[in-house]
Amino acid sequence: MADLQARVREQLRMRLVGRGGPKAFTDPAVFDAVEAALRQALAASESRALLLPELLGDRGEWQLATSLDLRSHHPRLGGLIVGVKRAVLLPITRWLFEFARDNFARQQRLNDVLFACVETLLIEQTALQAEIARLHAERAPVAPRD
């Protein structure tokens, strides 16, 4: 099974390189590292345990809303207006609503994955910066003592 997966990944890598993908993908190790980072981000997006959405605040303010809520602001005629909307307008526009709802759901999924990708890259960048700072500190010349 692992051999089959390796062949499929190799075909994918070659297809991407052949279609003008990143030149770095000619190196299988680079491709494997990028794929691993994307898989890690995808897993993080599925768990929804991400920092960025927490920093954005109230989900209702930024998350796509896909529900249809019919109401009226008229206190006396509100019930009649909502009834007409449900009986006449809703059947006419239901196909558009369902089409838009499906697209919103796909967009929300993509947003979640991109949040996870950004977070994964930031985590890796922070770790690399810390490693570089540690290496520079180890190589810093010691001032001679008099």
DSSP file (Angstrom, degrees, kcal/mol; ACC not computed):
  #  RESIDUE AA STRUCTURE BP1 BP2  ACC     N-H-->O    O-->H-N    N-H-->O    O-->H-N    TCO  KAPPA ALPHA  PHI   PSI    X-CA   Y-CA   Z-CA
    1    1 A M     >        0   0    0      0, 0.0     4,-2.4     0, 0.0     5,-0.2   0.000 360.0 360.0 360.0 -41.7    0.0    0.0    0.0
    2    2 A A  H  >  +     0   0    0      1,-0.2     4,-2.4     2,-0.2     5,-0.1   0.867 360.0  53.8 -62.2 -36.3    2.8    2.4    0.9
    3    3 A D  H  > S+     0   0    0      2,-0.2     4,-2.2     1,-0.2    -1,-0.2   0.909 108.5  48.7 -64.9 -41.9    4.4    1.7   -2.6
    4    4 A L  H  > S+     0   0    0      2,-0.2     4,-2.4     1,-0.2    -2,-0.2   0.919 111.6  49.2 -64.1 -43.9    1.1    2.6   -4.3
    5    5 A Q  H  X S+     0   0    0     -4,-2.4     4,-2.5     1,-0.2    -2,-0.2   0.904 110.2  51.6 -61.6 -41.3    0.9    5.8   -2.3
    6    6 A A  H  X S+     0   0    0     -4,-2.4     4,-2.2     1,-0.2    -1,-0.2   0.901 110.5  48.4 -63.6 -40.5    4.5    6.7   -3.1
    7    7 A R  H  X S+     0   0    0     -4,-2.2     4,-2.5     2,-0.2    -2,-0.2   0.906 111.6  49.2 -66.4 -41.3    3.8    6.2   -6.8
    8    8 A V  H  X S+     0   0    0     -4,-2.4     4,-2.3     2,-0.2    -2,-0.2   0.920 112.3  48.0 -64.3 -43.5    0.6    8.3   -6.7
    9    9 A R  H  X S+     0   0    0     -4,-2.5     4,-2.6     2,-0.2    -1,-0.2   0.889 111.2  51.0 -64.0 -39.3    2.5   11.1   -4.9
   10   10 A E  H  X S+     0   0    0     -4,-2.2     4,-2.5     2,-0.2    -2,-0.2   0.908 110.0  49.4 -65.1 -41.5    5.3   10.9   -7.4
   11   11 A Q  H  X S+     0   0    0     -4,-2.5     4,-2.4     2,-0.2    -2,-0.2   0.901 111.6  49.5 -63.2 -40.1    2.9   11.2  -10.3
   12   12 A L  H  X S+     0   0    0     -4,-2.3     4,-2.5     2,-0.2    -2,-0.2   0.930 111.0  49.6 -63.2 -45.8    1.2   14.2   -8.7
   13   13 A R  H  X S+     0   0    0     -4,-2.6     4,-2.3     1,-0.2    -2,-0.2   0.930 113.3  45.5 -59.0 -47.5    4.6   15.8   -8.1
   14   14 A M  H  X S+     0   0    0     -4,-2.5     4,-2.6     1,-0.2    -1,-0.2   0.874 111.5  52.6 -66.4 -37.3    5.6   15.3  -11.8
   15   15 A R  H  X S+     0   0    0     -4,-2.4     4,-1.5     2,-0.2    -1,-0.2   0.914 110.7  47.7 -64.9 -42.0    2.2   16.5  -13.0
   16   16 A L  H  <>S+     0   0    0     -4,-2.5     5,-2.7     2,-0.2    -2,-0.2   0.913 113.5  47.2 -64.8 -42.5    2.6   19.7  -11.0
   17   17 A V  H ><5S+     0   0    0     -4,-2.3     3,-1.4     1,-0.2    -2,-0.2   0.910 111.6  51.9 -63.7 -41.6    6.1   20.3  -12.2
   18   18 A G  H 3<5S+     0   0    0     -4,-2.6    -1,-0.2     1,-0.3    -2,-0.2   0.775 105.9  54.4 -66.8 -27.1    5.0   19.6  -15.8
   19   19 A R  T 3<5S-     0   0    0     -4,-1.5    -1,-0.3    -5,-0.1    -2,-0.2   0.234 130.6 -89.1 -92.6  14.6    2.2   22.1  -15.6
   20   20 A G  T < 5S+     0   0    0     -3,-1.4    -3,-0.2     1,-0.1    -2,-0.2   0.724  74.6 156.7  89.0  21.7    4.5   24.9  -14.5
   21   21 A G      < -     0   0    0     -5,-2.7    -1,-0.1     1,-0.2    -4,-0.0  -0.003  58.0 -47.1 -67.4-177.5    4.3   24.3  -10.8
   22   22 A P    >   -     0   0    0      0, 0.0     3,-1.7     0, 0.0    -1,-0.2  -0.266  47.1-136.0 -56.5 134.2    7.0   25.5   -8.4
   23   23 A K  G >  S+     0   0    0      1,-0.3     3,-2.0     2,-0.2     4,-0.2   0.800 102.2  70.3 -60.9 -28.4   10.5   24.6   -9.7
   24   24 A A  G >  S+     0   0    0      1,-0.3     3,-1.7     2,-0.2     7,-0.3   0.748  82.3  73.1 -62.1 -22.6   11.3   23.6   -6.1
   25   25 A F  G <  S+     0   0    0     -3,-1.7    -1,-0.3     1,-0.3    -2,-0.2   0.586  74.4  79.8 -71.0  -8.2    9.0   20.6   -6.6
   26   26 A T  G <  S+     0   0    0     -3,-2.0    -1,-0.3    -4,-0.2    -2,-0.2   0.781  83.2  73.6 -65.6 -23.2   11.6   19.0   -8.9
   27   27 A D  S X> S-     0   0    0     -3,-1.7     4,-2.0    -4,-0.2     3,-0.6  -0.831  77.7-153.6 -89.9 113.1   13.2   18.0   -5.6
   28   28 A P  H 3> S+     0   0    0      0, 0.0     4,-2.6     0, 0.0     5,-0.2   0.815  93.2  58.2 -57.7 -31.4   11.1   15.2   -4.0
   29   29 A A  H 3> S+     0   0    0      2,-0.2     4,-2.1     1,-0.2     5,-0.1   0.896 106.6  47.4 -66.9 -38.8   12.3   16.2   -0.5
   30   30 A V  H <> S+     0   0    0     -3,-0.6     4,-2.6    -6,-0.3     5,-0.2   0.933 112.5  49.6 -65.9 -45.8   10.9   19.7   -0.9
   31   31 A F  H  X S+     0   0    0     -4,-2.0     4,-2.7    -7,-0.3    -2,-0.2   0.926 111.2  49.4 -57.8 -46.0    7.6   18.3   -2.3
   32   32 A D  H  X S+     0   0    0     -4,-2.6     4,-2.4     1,-0.2    -1,-0.2   0.890 111.2  49.4 -61.9 -40.3    7.3   15.9    0.6
   33   33 A A  H  X S+     0   0    0     -4,-2.1     4,-2.1     2,-0.2    -1,-0.2   0.910 112.8  46.5 -67.1 -41.8    8.0   18.7    3.1
   34   34 A V  H  X S+     0   0    0     -4,-2.6     4,-2.5     2,-0.2    -2,-0.2   0.920 112.8  49.9 -65.6 -43.5    5.4   20.9    1.6
   35   35 A E  H  X S+     0   0    0     -4,-2.7     4,-2.6    -5,-0.2    -2,-0.2   0.913 110.2  50.5 -61.9 -42.1    2.9   18.1    1.4
   36   36 A A  H  X S+     0   0    0     -4,-2.4     4,-2.3     2,-0.2    -1,-0.2   0.907 110.7  49.0 -63.2 -41.6    3.5   17.2    5.1
   37   37 A A  H  X S+     0   0    0     -4,-2.1     4,-2.2     2,-0.2    -1,-0.2   0.906 112.7  47.6 -64.8 -41.1    3.0   20.9    6.1
   38   38 A L  H  X S+     0   0    0     -4,-2.5     4,-2.5     2,-0.2    -2,-0.2   0.895 111.2  50.3 -68.0 -38.9   -0.3   21.1    4.2
   39   39 A R  H  X S+     0   0    0     -4,-2.6     4,-2.4     2,-0.2    -2,-0.2   0.900 110.5  50.6 -64.0 -39.3   -1.5   17.8    5.6
   40   40 A Q  H  X S+     0   0    0     -4,-2.3     4,-2.1     2,-0.2    -2,-0.2   0.915 111.8  47.4 -63.4 -42.9   -0.7   19.1    9.1
   41   41 A A  H  X S+     0   0    0     -4,-2.2     4,-2.3     2,-0.2    -2,-0.2   0.891 110.5  52.2 -65.7 -39.1   -2.6   22.3    8.4
   42   42 A L  H  X S+     0   0    0     -4,-2.5     4,-1.7     2,-0.2    -2,-0.2   0.917 109.7  48.7 -63.3 -43.2   -5.6   20.4    7.0
   43   43 A A  H  X S+     0   0    0     -4,-2.4     4,-1.5     1,-0.2    -1,-0.2   0.897 111.3  50.4 -63.4 -39.5   -5.7   18.2   10.1
   44   44 A A  H  X>S+     0   0    0     -4,-2.1     4,-1.1     1,-0.2     5,-0.8   0.880 108.2  52.5 -65.5 -37.6   -5.6   21.3   12.3
   45   45 A S  H  <5S+     0   0    0     -4,-2.3    -1,-0.2     1,-0.2    -2,-0.2   0.845 107.7  52.1 -68.4 -31.6   -8.4   23.0   10.3
   46   46 A E  H  <5S+     0   0    0     -4,-1.7    -1,-0.2     1,-0.2    -2,-0.2   0.828 109.6  48.1 -73.2 -30.9  -10.6   19.9   10.8
   47   47 A S  H  <5S-     0   0    0     -4,-1.5    -1,-0.2    -5,-0.1    -2,-0.2   0.701  97.4-144.6 -80.1 -17.9  -10.0   19.9   14.6
   48   48 A R  T  <5 +     0   0    0     -4,-1.1     2,-1.2     1,-0.2    -3,-0.2   0.681  55.8 134.8  61.3  19.9  -10.8   23.7   14.6
   49   49 A A      < +     0   0    0     -5,-0.8     2,-0.3     4,-0.0    -1,-0.2  -0.581  31.7 141.1 -95.6  70.9   -8.3   24.2   17.3
   50   50 A L     >  -     0   0    0     -2,-1.2     4,-0.6     1,-0.1    66,-0.1  -0.852  51.8-145.3-118.2 149.4   -6.7   27.3   15.8
   51   51 A L  H  > S+     0   0    0     -2,-0.3     4,-1.9     2,-0.2     3,-0.5   0.899  92.3  62.9 -77.3 -43.2   -5.4   30.5   17.3
   52   52 A L  H  > S+     0   0    0      1,-0.3     4,-1.8     2,-0.2     5,-0.2   0.895 101.3  49.9 -56.7 -47.4   -6.4   32.9   14.5
   53   53 A P  H  > S+     0   0    0      0, 0.0     4,-0.6     0, 0.0    -1,-0.3   0.863 110.1  53.1 -60.3 -31.8  -10.2   32.4   14.8
   54   54 A E  H >< S+     0   0    0     -4,-0.6     3,-0.6    -3,-0.5    -2,-0.2   0.884 109.2  48.6 -67.6 -36.7   -9.9   32.9   18.5
   55   55 A L  H 3< S+     0   0    0     -4,-1.9    -1,-0.2     1,-0.2    -3,-0.1   0.786 102.0  63.3 -73.2 -27.3   -8.1   36.2   17.9
   56   56 A L  H 3< S-     0   0    0     -4,-1.8     2,-0.3     1,-0.2    -1,-0.2   0.704  98.8-148.0 -71.1 -18.6  -10.7   37.4   15.4
   57   57 A G    <<  +     0   0    0     -4,-0.6    -1,-0.2    -3,-0.6     5,-0.1  -0.614  58.5  32.6  92.0-148.3  -13.3   37.3   18.2
   58   58 A D    >>  -     0   0    0     -2,-0.3     3,-1.7     1,-0.2     4,-0.6  -0.217  64.6-145.8 -53.9 120.3  -17.0   36.6   17.9
   59   59 A R  H >> S+     0   0    0      1,-0.3     4,-3.1     2,-0.2     3,-0.9   0.822  96.2  66.0 -58.9 -31.8  -17.5   34.0   15.1
   60   60 A G  H 34 S+     0   0    0      1,-0.2    -1,-0.3     2,-0.2    -2,-0.1   0.750  96.8  56.5 -62.9 -22.8  -20.8   35.6   14.2
   61   61 A E  H <4 S+     0   0    0     -3,-1.7    -1,-0.2     1,-0.1    -2,-0.2   0.764 125.4  14.2 -79.8 -26.6  -18.9   38.7   13.0
   62   62 A W  H << S+     0   0    0     -3,-0.9     2,-0.2    -4,-0.6    -2,-0.2   0.581 100.1  95.8-127.2 -15.9  -16.6   37.0   10.5
   63   63 A Q  S  < S-     0   0    0     -4,-3.1     2,-0.1    -5,-0.2    45,-0.0  -0.585  82.5-102.6 -83.0 142.9  -18.0   33.5    9.8
   64   64 A L        -     0   0    0     -2,-0.2     2,-0.5    40,-0.1    -1,-0.1  -0.398  31.4-142.5 -64.9 133.4  -20.2   33.0    6.8
   65   65 A A        +     0   0    0     -2,-0.1    -1,-0.1     1,-0.1    39,-0.0  -0.863  22.7 175.0-100.3 128.5  -23.9   32.7    7.6
   66   66 A T        +     0   0    0     -2,-0.5     2,-0.3    38,-0.0    -1,-0.1   0.118  41.2 107.7-121.3  21.3  -25.9   30.3    5.5
   67   67 A S        -     0   0    0      2,-0.0     2,-0.6    34,-0.0    -2,-0.1  -0.719  61.0-135.6-101.0 153.6  -29.3   30.3    7.1
   68   68 A L        -     0   0    0     -2,-0.3     2,-0.6     2,-0.0    -2,-0.0  -0.930  22.9-177.1-108.7 115.3  -32.4   31.9    5.6
   69   69 A D        -     0   0    0     -2,-0.6     2,-0.5     2,-0.0    -2,-0.0  -0.926   7.9-161.9-118.6 107.1  -34.3   33.9    8.2
   70   70 A L        +     0   0    0     -2,-0.6     2,-0.3    12,-0.0    12,-0.1  -0.774  28.7 140.0 -91.3 126.2  -37.6   35.4    7.0
   71   71 A R        -     0   0    0     -2,-0.5     2,-0.3    10,-0.1    -2,-0.0  -0.962  35.7-140.0-154.5 170.2  -39.0   38.2    9.1
   72   72 A S        -     0   0    0     -2,-0.3     6,-0.1     2,-0.1     7,-0.0  -0.978  11.8-146.8-136.3 149.5  -40.6   41.6    8.9
   73   73 A H  S    S+     0   0    0     -2,-0.3     5,-0.1     5,-0.1    -1,-0.1   0.461  71.3 104.5 -93.5  -2.0  -40.2   44.8   10.9
   74   74 A H     >  -     0   0    0      1,-0.2     4,-1.0     3,-0.1     5,-0.1  -0.701  59.1-156.9 -81.6 121.7  -43.9   45.7   10.6
   75   75 A P  T  4 S+     0   0    0      0, 0.0     4,-0.2     0, 0.0    -1,-0.2   0.875  88.3  31.0 -68.9 -36.2  -45.6   45.0   13.9
   76   76 A R  T  4 S+     0   0    0      1,-0.1     3,-0.3     2,-0.1     4,-0.2   0.885 130.7  31.3 -90.4 -40.9  -49.2   44.6   12.6
   77   77 A L  T  > S+     0   0    0      1,-0.2     4,-2.6     2,-0.1     5,-0.2   0.392  88.7 103.8 -98.1   3.2  -48.7   43.2    9.1
   78   78 A G  H  X S+     0   0    0     -4,-1.0     4,-2.7     1,-0.2     5,-0.2   0.880  79.6  49.7 -55.0 -45.9  -45.5   41.2    9.9
   79   79 A G  H  > S+     0   0    0     -3,-0.3     4,-2.1    -4,-0.2    -1,-0.2   0.908 113.2  46.4 -61.5 -42.9  -47.1   37.8   10.0
   80   80 A L  H  > S+     0   0    0     -4,-0.2     4,-2.4     2,-0.2    -2,-0.2   0.915 112.9  49.5 -65.5 -43.8  -48.9   38.4    6.7
   81   81 A I  H  X S+     0   0    0     -4,-2.6     4,-2.4     1,-0.2    -2,-0.2   0.922 112.4  47.0 -63.0 -44.9  -45.7   39.7    5.0
   82   82 A V  H  X S+     0   0    0     -4,-2.7     4,-2.5    -5,-0.2    -1,-0.2   0.890 110.9  53.5 -64.6 -38.3  -43.6   36.7    6.2
   83   83 A G  H  X S+     0   0    0     -4,-2.1     4,-2.5    -5,-0.2    -2,-0.2   0.914 109.8  46.9 -61.3 -43.8  -46.4   34.4    5.1
   84   84 A V  H  X>S+     0   0    0     -4,-2.4     4,-3.0     2,-0.2     5,-0.9   0.909 111.2  52.3 -64.8 -42.1  -46.3   35.9    1.6
   85   85 A K  I  <>S+     0   0    0     -4,-2.4     5,-2.9     1,-0.2    -2,-0.2   0.925 113.2  44.2 -59.5 -43.9  -42.5   35.6    1.5
   86   86 A R  I  <5S+     0   0    0     -4,-2.5    -2,-0.2     3,-0.2    -1,-0.2   0.899 119.3  41.9 -67.9 -39.8  -42.7   32.0    2.5
   87   87 A A  I  <5S+     0   0    0     -4,-2.5    -2,-0.2    -5,-0.2    -1,-0.2   0.848 132.8  14.0 -78.0 -34.7  -45.5   31.1    0.1
   88   88 A V  I  X5S+     0   0    0     -4,-3.0     4,-1.1    -5,-0.2    -3,-0.2   0.855 128.7  36.9-109.6 -55.6  -44.3   33.1   -3.0
   89   89 A L  I  ><S+     0   0    0     -5,-0.9     4,-2.3     1,-0.2    -3,-0.2   0.890 109.5  58.5 -74.1 -39.7  -40.8   34.3   -2.8
   90   90 A L  H  ><S+     0   0    0     -5,-2.9     4,-1.3     1,-0.2    -1,-0.2   0.928 106.8  46.1 -61.1 -47.6  -39.1   31.4   -1.1
   91   91 A P  H  4 S+     0   0    0      0, 0.0     4,-0.4     0, 0.0    -1,-0.2   0.878 113.8  50.8 -62.2 -34.1  -40.1   28.7   -3.7
   92   92 A I  H  < S+     0   0    0     -4,-1.1     3,-0.2     1,-0.2    -2,-0.2   0.890 121.2  31.7 -69.1 -38.5  -39.0   31.1   -6.5
   93   93 A T  H  X S+     0   0    0     -4,-2.3     4,-2.3     1,-0.2     3,-0.3   0.399  88.3 100.7-102.4   2.3  -35.6   31.8   -4.9
   94   94 A R  H  X S+     0   0    0     -4,-1.3     4,-2.8     1,-0.2     5,-0.2   0.887  81.2  53.8 -57.4 -41.7  -34.9   28.4   -3.2
   95   95 A W  H  > S+     0   0    0     -4,-0.4     4,-2.2    -3,-0.2    -1,-0.2   0.896 110.4  47.4 -60.9 -39.5  -32.6   27.2   -6.0
   96   96 A L  H  > S+     0   0    0     -3,-0.3     4,-2.7    -4,-0.2    -1,-0.2   0.909 111.9  50.1 -67.5 -41.2  -30.5   30.4   -5.6
   97   97 A F  H  X S+     0   0    0     -4,-2.3     4,-2.9     2,-0.2    -2,-0.2   0.928 112.4  46.6 -62.0 -46.0  -30.4   30.1   -1.9
   98   98 A E  H  X S+     0   0    0     -4,-2.8     4,-2.1     2,-0.2    -1,-0.2   0.889 113.0  49.8 -65.8 -39.1  -29.3   26.4   -2.0
   99   99 A F  H  X S+     0   0    0     -4,-2.2     4,-1.9    -5,-0.2    -2,-0.2   0.939 114.5  44.3 -62.1 -47.7  -26.7   27.2   -4.7
  100  100 A A  H  X S+     0   0    0     -4,-2.7     4,-2.8     1,-0.2    -2,-0.2   0.895 111.1  54.3 -65.4 -40.6  -25.3   30.1   -2.6
  101  101 A R  H  X S+     0   0    0     -4,-2.9     4,-2.3     1,-0.2    -1,-0.2   0.909 108.4  48.9 -61.8 -42.6  -25.4   28.0    0.6
  102  102 A D  H  X S+     0   0    0     -4,-2.1     4,-2.1     2,-0.2    -1,-0.2   0.907 113.0  47.6 -62.9 -41.8  -23.3   25.3   -1.0
  103  103 A N  H  X S+     0   0    0     -4,-1.9     4,-2.6     2,-0.2    -2,-0.2   0.892 110.6  51.6 -67.0 -38.8  -20.8   27.8   -2.2
  104  104 A F  H  X S+     0   0    0     -4,-2.8     4,-2.6     2,-0.2    -2,-0.2   0.899 108.8  51.2 -63.2 -40.0  -20.7   29.5    1.2
  105  105 A A  H  X S+     0   0    0     -4,-2.3     4,-2.1     2,-0.2    -2,-0.2   0.911 111.3  47.5 -64.3 -41.7  -20.0   26.1    2.8
  106  106 A R  H  X S+     0   0    0     -4,-2.1     4,-2.4     2,-0.2    -2,-0.2   0.916 112.5  49.7 -64.0 -42.4  -17.1   25.5    0.4
  107  107 A Q  H  X S+     0   0    0     -4,-2.6     4,-2.7     1,-0.2    -2,-0.2   0.897 109.3  51.4 -64.2 -40.0  -15.7   29.0    1.0
  108  108 A Q  H  X S+     0   0    0     -4,-2.6     4,-2.4     2,-0.2    -1,-0.2   0.908 109.7  50.2 -63.7 -40.6  -15.9   28.5    4.8
  109  109 A R  H  X S+     0   0    0     -4,-2.1     4,-2.2     2,-0.2    -2,-0.2   0.925 111.8  47.9 -61.6 -45.1  -14.0   25.2    4.5
  110  110 A L  H  X S+     0   0    0     -4,-2.4     4,-2.6     1,-0.2    -2,-0.2   0.910 110.3  52.0 -63.0 -42.4  -11.4   26.9    2.3
  111  111 A N  H  X S+     0   0    0     -4,-2.7     4,-2.6     1,-0.2    -2,-0.2   0.921 109.0  50.5 -58.9 -44.4  -11.1   29.7    4.9
  112  112 A D  H  X S+     0   0    0     -4,-2.4     4,-2.0     1,-0.2    -1,-0.2   0.913 111.7  47.3 -61.1 -43.1  -10.6   27.2    7.7
  113  113 A V  H  X S+     0   0    0     -4,-2.2     4,-2.4     2,-0.2    -1,-0.2   0.907 112.2  49.6 -65.7 -41.6   -7.8   25.4    5.8
  114  114 A L  H  X S+     0   0    0     -4,-2.6     4,-2.7     2,-0.2     5,-0.2   0.890 108.4  53.0 -66.4 -38.5   -6.1   28.7    4.9
  115  115 A F  H  X S+     0   0    0     -4,-2.6     4,-2.4     1,-0.2    -1,-0.2   0.935 111.3  47.5 -57.0 -45.4   -6.2   29.8    8.5
  116  116 A A  H  X S+     0   0    0     -4,-2.0     4,-2.6     2,-0.2    -2,-0.2   0.881 110.7  51.4 -66.0 -38.3   -4.6   26.6    9.5
  117  117 A C  H  X S+     0   0    0     -4,-2.4     4,-2.6     2,-0.2     5,-0.2   0.934 110.8  47.8 -63.6 -45.9   -1.9   27.0    6.7
  118  118 A V  H  X S+     0   0    0     -4,-2.7     4,-2.4     1,-0.2    -2,-0.2   0.927 113.7  47.7 -60.6 -44.6   -1.1   30.5    7.9
  119  119 A E  H  X S+     0   0    0     -4,-2.4     4,-2.4    -5,-0.2    -2,-0.2   0.914 111.0  50.6 -64.4 -42.4   -0.8   29.3   11.5
  120  120 A T  H  X S+     0   0    0     -4,-2.6     4,-2.4     1,-0.2    -2,-0.2   0.927 111.6  48.1 -61.0 -45.2    1.3   26.3   10.6
  121  121 A L  H  X S+     0   0    0     -4,-2.6     4,-2.7     1,-0.2    -1,-0.2   0.894 111.3  50.4 -63.6 -39.6    3.7   28.5    8.6
  122  122 A L  H  X S+     0   0    0     -4,-2.4     4,-2.6     2,-0.2    -1,-0.2   0.890 109.7  50.7 -65.9 -38.6    3.9   31.0   11.5
  123  123 A I  H  X S+     0   0    0     -4,-2.4     4,-2.3     2,-0.2    -2,-0.2   0.942 113.5  45.0 -62.4 -47.3    4.7   28.2   13.9
  124  124 A E  H  X S+     0   0    0     -4,-2.4     4,-2.5     2,-0.2    -2,-0.2   0.897 113.1  50.5 -65.0 -40.0    7.4   26.9   11.7
  125  125 A Q  H  X S+     0   0    0     -4,-2.7     4,-2.7     2,-0.2    -1,-0.2   0.919 110.8  49.2 -63.7 -43.3    8.8   30.4   11.1
  126  126 A T  H  X S+     0   0    0     -4,-2.6     4,-2.1     2,-0.2    -2,-0.2   0.909 111.5  49.0 -63.0 -42.2    8.9   31.1   14.8
  127  127 A A  H  X S+     0   0    0     -4,-2.3     4,-2.1     2,-0.2    -1,-0.2   0.911 112.4  48.3 -64.3 -41.9   10.7   27.8   15.5
  128  128 A L  H  X S+     0   0    0     -4,-2.5     4,-2.7     2,-0.2    -2,-0.2   0.900 110.2  51.3 -65.6 -40.4   13.2   28.5   12.8
  129  129 A Q  H  X S+     0   0    0     -4,-2.7     4,-2.5     2,-0.2    -1,-0.2   0.901 110.3  49.4 -63.1 -39.8   13.8   32.1   14.1
  130  130 A A  H  X S+     0   0    0     -4,-2.1     4,-2.2     2,-0.2    -1,-0.2   0.900 111.3  49.4 -65.2 -39.8   14.4   30.7   17.6
  131  131 A E  H  X S+     0   0    0     -4,-2.1     4,-2.4     2,-0.2    -2,-0.2   0.907 111.3  48.9 -66.2 -41.6   16.9   28.1   16.2
  132  132 A I  H  X S+     0   0    0     -4,-2.7     4,-2.6     2,-0.2     5,-0.2   0.923 111.1  49.9 -63.1 -44.2   18.8   30.8   14.2
  133  133 A A  H  X S+     0   0    0     -4,-2.5     4,-2.1     1,-0.2    -2,-0.2   0.895 111.0  49.9 -61.8 -39.4   19.0   33.0   17.3
  134  134 A R  H  X S+     0   0    0     -4,-2.2     4,-2.0     2,-0.2    -2,-0.2   0.916 111.3  48.5 -64.7 -43.3   20.3   30.1   19.3
  135  135 A L  H  X S+     0   0    0     -4,-2.4     4,-1.7     1,-0.2    -2,-0.2   0.897 111.5  49.6 -65.2 -40.3   22.9   29.3   16.7
  136  136 A H  H  X S+     0   0    0     -4,-2.6     4,-0.8     1,-0.2    -1,-0.2   0.890 109.9  51.6 -64.1 -38.8   24.0   32.9   16.5
  137  137 A A  H  < S+     0   0    0     -4,-2.1     3,-0.4     1,-0.2    -1,-0.2   0.879 109.7  49.7 -66.0 -37.1   24.3   33.0   20.3
  138  138 A E  H  < S+     0   0    0     -4,-2.0    -1,-0.2     1,-0.2    -2,-0.2   0.842 114.7  44.3 -69.8 -32.7   26.4   29.9   20.3
  139  139 A R  H  < S+     0   0    0     -4,-1.7    -1,-0.2    -5,-0.1    -2,-0.2   0.492  81.4 123.0 -91.1  -4.0   28.8   31.3   17.7
  140  140 A A     <  -     0   0    0     -4,-0.8     2,-0.1    -3,-0.4    -3,-0.0  -0.360  69.7-113.9 -62.3 130.3   29.1   34.8   19.1
  141  141 A P        -     0   0    0      0, 0.0     2,-0.5     0, 0.0    -1,-0.1  -0.383  24.8-124.0 -67.6 141.6   32.7   35.5   19.7
  142  142 A V        -     0   0    0     -2,-0.1     3,-0.1    -3,-0.1    -3,-0.0  -0.725  27.9-116.1 -85.6 131.1   33.7   35.9   23.3
  143  143 A A        -     0   0    0     -2,-0.5     2,-0.1     1,-0.1    -1,-0.1  -0.451  33.9-109.9 -68.0 135.1   35.4   39.2   24.1
  144  144 A P        -     0   0    0      0, 0.0     2,-0.4     0, 0.0    -1,-0.1  -0.376  29.5-130.1 -67.5 144.6   39.0   38.8   25.2
  145  145 A R              0   0    0      1,-0.1    -3,-0.0    -2,-0.1     0, 0.0  -0.748 360.0 360.0 -96.4 143.0   39.7   39.6   28.8
  146  146 A D              0   0    0     -2,-0.4    -1,-0.1     0, 0.0     0, 0.0   0.458 360.0 360.0 -82.4 360.0   42.5   41.9   29.8
